[in-house]
Amino acid sequence: MENQFYRTSGASLITGAILIITTMVLHPTGGSMHHIIQITNIAIISHSIGVLSIPMLAFGFYGLSQCLIDKGRLSNLAFLIMLFGLIAAMFAAIINGLTIPYFLNQYAENIEANENLLKAVIKFGFSFNKSLDYVFISACCLAILLYSIIIIIQNKMPKWIGMYGLLLILLTLIGLATSFVFTSVFGFRIFIFSIAGWFLAAGYLLTKSKEI
């Protein structure tokens, strides 16, 4: 029963990772209000895929946490931190990819007449979205750090996945030290592609639970 659960949750983690990669590949770049209106369909599609990835990733990390659980239950703490970050990412996707395009389309015929109001609303939305991105990035890094330490200490998973996680955290810290902007479209893509690789590896190991 446990092996089947780990395989199912591992497959869910892999699926979620593929979905967030797809989201970032399709993710359009920002621009003027007219441009945002023009890319409404692709924005909605890409961010909807991102929202769909959240429950897939959450279930996958729940399985990973149960696989790594110990007397201290630190893996449960890592899961809760990751879940907190995923919820922030969900709200960011809803605001940036669904709410703002929908809001602008209500004024598509008279943007100039409401330009000041629209700019203020969009600026607030993007600022809120950036804050949520920081929460997501921080939560992911902290959760991966905890998972990686647990993996290295225990023998329930190969230690290389733990070392891989620590390397990701180190590279992220280097990026912060060199003022790399993780909340830009390019920077966020780099971060997502990096952690997605760790998600895929962890999910694969879960699906091979009999061999762990």
Order of alpha helices (4+ residues) and beta strands (2+ residues): alpha-alpha-alpha-alpha-alpha-alpha-alpha-alpha
